[in-house]
Amino acid sequence: MLEIPETLTIADQLNHTIQNKIIKTVIVNASPHKFAFFYKDANTYPDLLIGKKIGIAKGNGAHIEIEAEDLRMTFGDGTNLRVFPDGDPVPPKHQFLMGFTDGSALVVTIQMYGFISAFKDGENQNPYYLISKTKPSPLSDDFSFGYFIKLLEETPDKLSVKALLATEQRIPGLGNGVLQDILFRAKLNPKRKLSTLSDEEVKVLYQCVKQVLKEMSDQGGRDTEKDLYGHEGGYHTIMSAKHAGEPCPICGNPIVKEAYMGGSVYTCPICQPKEKA
């Protein structure tokens, strides 16, 4: 699923592969998907997009945004973007295909669910889209320790660390996936209540948010996700589905998988105790 490291990686790759290309064909929902969601009427996308020139791509939280002159396209969490050079066969099933005059194509498929949109710049007032563009990225200087403390103060202290970081769009693009290694490095259990955190633990958590996301982004995303070319990211996850049951790299205790808040969490019960030590 798209999170900060993947949207930044794929946006950069798009800028090196499709920028300045002219859109020749657009095919929407050729393979109908129950959980493929589109902004307004997807049938209008060909008329909107054909003939437009591709501009800059950006990663905004869990969204990839592509400029096309006065238009914008966004691809949200759950979408898989792949680029195919001229002559390479494209997959027969897809939810969005954009072909260019040089014969290459961008193909988008939906995994479990996903949101695709095309619209005139400034038209889309979806709150999730606007938040992803306006809230500071954890990789920016604007995401300061003071800003993080304000987020913490605005969050009920009865909630858990996972709830703080990965719900209510407090930090767009920081989801259940990247959360795992952040909390492992911070030695915090996802279920720990905010009210139990010490000042030092809050400081370490902030540092780990910034450091781990930077490492993931610098290394081209996580090895649990794929980039624009279908390659796994270069960041080797510690706490993920790949490592459930394996020994913790710190203490050797088996990594435990649990269901929590609508997703799976992976923890070391020794390094990440549920109660404050």
N, C-alpha and C positions, 0 to 999 in steps of 0.2 A: 504494500500500500504506500502511496506517495506521502512522504513526510519531508521535512526541511532538507536533509541531505540529498534526497532523490530529485526534488523539484529544482534545486540549484544545479545539480549535475546535468540533468536532462535539458534545462534551459540553456546552459552553456553549450551543450552539444548541438542543440537546435540552431544556435547562433553560428555554429561552424558548418552546418549542413544545409539548412533551408533558407537562411536569411538572403533577401534580395531575389528570391525565386518568384515566378508568376504562377498564380493558381489557375490551373486549366480545367480540372474536374473536381467535383465534390459529391460524394455519395454518403448519405446518412442513413444509419440503421438498416443496412442491407441484411443483417442478421438480427432480427428483433430480439431484444433482451428485456426481460420483465423489469429489471432494475437499472436500465439505462435511462437517465433523466436528462432532458434537454431544456435549455432556456427558450421559452416561448415555442413557436412552431418550427420544428426542425426542417420541415419541408421548404422553408424559405432560405435555408443556409446556402444552397447552390447559387441562387440569384444574388445573395449578399456578397459571396466570397469570390466567385469566378472572375478572373481578370485582375484581382488585387495583388499587390506586391507585398511579400512577407517582410516585416520589419524585425524589431528586437523581441526576443523571448526573455521572460523573467520568471523566477521562482518566487511566488508570494505565499508563504506558509505552505499549505498542502495543495496549492493550485499552481499550475503552469499557465502563464498568460503569454499569448503570441499576438503581436501587433500585425495588422494588415491594412496599412494606410489609415483610414478613419474608422476601421473596425477593430474589434478585439475578439480573440478566441480564448476560452479558458478550459482547462482539463483538470478535474478535481481528483481527490482521493479515490482510488479504485480503478482509475483508467491506466491503461498500459500503452505507451507511445513507442512506435518503432518506425525507423526510416528505412526505405528500400531504394537502392540506386536503380537507375534505368537498366532494365533487363532482368532484374531479380524478381522472381515470382512473389506476389503478395499473398498473404493467407486468404482463403476463400471466405472466411467468416470474420466480420468486423462490424463495429458500430459507427465508425467514421473513417472515411478515406478522403484524402486531399492529394490529388495528383498535380504535378507541376509541368510546365512546358518543356523541361529538359528530360522528361520521362521518369523522374524519380517520384516517390510518393511517401506521404506520412500516413500511417495506419494506426488507428486507435481502437483497442478492444477493451471490454469491460470485464473485470474479474468477478467480484461478488455484486458490486453496485458501483455506479459512477455517474458523474455529472459533466456534461459537455455543453458549452454555450458559444454562441456567436452573436455579436451585437454591436451597435454603434458605440463608439467611445463615449462614456458618460451616461449611457442609458441604463445599465444594469445596476439596480439598487438593492440587490440581494445582500442582506446583512453579513452573511458569511464571506461573500466576495469582498465587500467593503472593509471588513475587519482585517482580512488577510493582507490588504494593501496598506492599511493605516497603522496597525499595531507594529511596534518595533520588532525586528528579528533578533533572536538571542545572539546572533553573530555580529550585530551592530553595536556601536558605542552607545546608542540610545537605550539599549537594554542594560542599564547600569544596575549596580547593587541597590541603589535607592529606588529604582523602578521596580526591582524584584521585591523589595520589602513592601512597597505599596500594594503590589499584587497579593502578597501574603496577608497584609492587614485587611484587604477587602474580601478575603476568603474566610468563611466561617471556620473557626479553629477546631470544630468537631469533625471536619472533613479530613480525608487522608492525604498523604503526599501525592499519590497518583491523581486524586481528584484535583488538587492544586495545579499540577503540571499539564494534565491531559484532558480536562473537561472545560466546558463553557467557553471555548475559544480564548482562554486567558493567554495562551501562547500559541497562536496559529501555526500549525505544522509540526508541533511537538505532540505526538500521539503515543499510543500504547507500544509501538514498535521501538522507537528510539529511547523511550522511557526506561526500558529494562537495563541497559548498560549505564545510563546516567545514575540510576539508583544503586546499582551494584558498586560503581566507583565511589559513590557518596556513602556507602555502607548503610543505606536506609531501606527498610522494607516498604513496599508500596502501600501497605495497610496502616503504617504508622500515622497516628493522628497528629495534625499540625500543632495541637496544643502541647505535645510532648517534646517538640524539637527545641534543642538548646540554641543559643545564639551562634555557637560555633558550628553546629550542624546545619543551620540555615546558610551560613557563609560558605561551607563546603558544598552544599547542594547547589548554590548559585554558581560557584566555580565549575562544578561538574557539568551543569547544563551548558555552559559556554564552551568548555574544553572538549567534551565528548561530541557535541554537535559540530564543532570545528574539525575535529579529527575525521568524523564520518563524511563531512562535506569535502574536505581536502583529499580524501581517498576515493572519491567517486561514488559515495553511497555505501549502503550496507551489503553484505554478502547474502542477505536474505531477499534482496530486491534486484531488479535488472534495469540496466540503463537503456538509452535510445537504440543501442545496437543489439540488445538482448543479452548483454554480458552482466554477470554479477558484479556488484560493487566491490571495491578493494578493502573496505573496512571489515575486519573479521569480528563478528559479534561474539560476545561472551555469554550473554543471557538471551537465548532465542530458542525457537523450536528445534534448531539444529543441535542443541546441547543439553536438552532435558535428560536427566539421569546421569550425565557425565560428571566427573569430579570437578568441584570448584577449583579454579586455578590458584586460589589463595590458600584454602584450608584442606582441600581434597574431599570435602563432604559432597554427596550427590546433589546436583542442581534439581530443584523441585518445581514442577509445573502445577499451577493452581488456576482455577477460574475466579476472576474478580472484576467486578464492575463492567461486565459485558465483554470481557476479553481474557486471554490467558496471561498470567504473569509468571516469570521465571526468576527464582531467587535461591540464594544459599541461606538456609536456616541459621547457620553459624555466623556468617559475615553480615547478614541482614536480619537480625532478630525482630520479631513483631513488637516486642516491648522494649522500652528504653533500658539500656544496660545500667 
